[in-house]
Amino acid sequence: MIWISFFKALHVVGFVAWFAGLFYLGRMFVYHVETAQRTEPEQSILKQQFQLMQRRVYGIIANPAMMLTWTAGLVMLLAYLVNPAYPNYLASGTPAWMHLKLTLLVLLTGYHLWCKRVMLRLEQGTNSLNSFQLRLANEAPTLFLVSISFVAVYGKAGTLRYDYLLGSFVLLVLLLYAGAKVYQNRRQAK
């Protein structure tokens, strides 16, 4: 059916925009926290600008994109459930890849909501996270993007190896952490 392809395209547009918003938002959190190292009036001007940018990215890009991703994805999933011509990805006899993908999406949505909380704390001046912690948190969308993409592609093809997926995930986490530490050490050395 042609309308399934339409919702698939909307789903792709939604998640690309959602991840773009989350990547940019996380980077702004780091810069926002680092304004504390500036002197006045530069510090106040930058904080005000970052607050405005964060609100816009969250409200105009990330939130609508998340809703589009979920809506288009759930429409496709519902179509697969009710149409016997399509595979039922949630049936008990099928592999658990769709369950894993949905779990990762729920966790990504939790990260999205956590970003809203960080944004509000930055605005109120009650943030307790430093720039390194926010740099690490900014890598979470990378982990979600890689994991969800591999689960969807290999799960649909029926070739998903959960042991490889878990091992690759752990390796990616270690590499991202090591990269962040190297970057932090270089910055402190300057």
Number of C-alpha atoms within 10 A of each C-alpha: 7 7 10 15 11 12 19 17 13 18 24 16 15 25 20 16 20 24 21 16 24 25 17 16 25 23 18 20 24 20 17 22 20 15 17 14 8 11 9 11 8 12 16 14 11 18 19 14 12 22 18 12 15 25 17 15 19 22 14 12 18 26 22 15 25 22 15 21 24 19 16 21 20 14 15 18 18 13 18 17 16 11 10 9 10 11 15 18 19 15 11 8 8 12 15 16 23 20 13 16 19 14 13 17 18 13 13 21 15 12 17 21 14 12 20 18 13 18 23 16 14 19 18 9 10 10 14 10 16 12 16 15 12 18 20 17 18 21 18 17 19 17 17 19 17 14 18 21 13 16 25 16 13 14 21 15 9 13 10 18 12 13 9 10 16 12 11 14 16 13 12 15 17 12 12 17 15 12 13 17 15 12 13 14 11 10 9 8 7 5
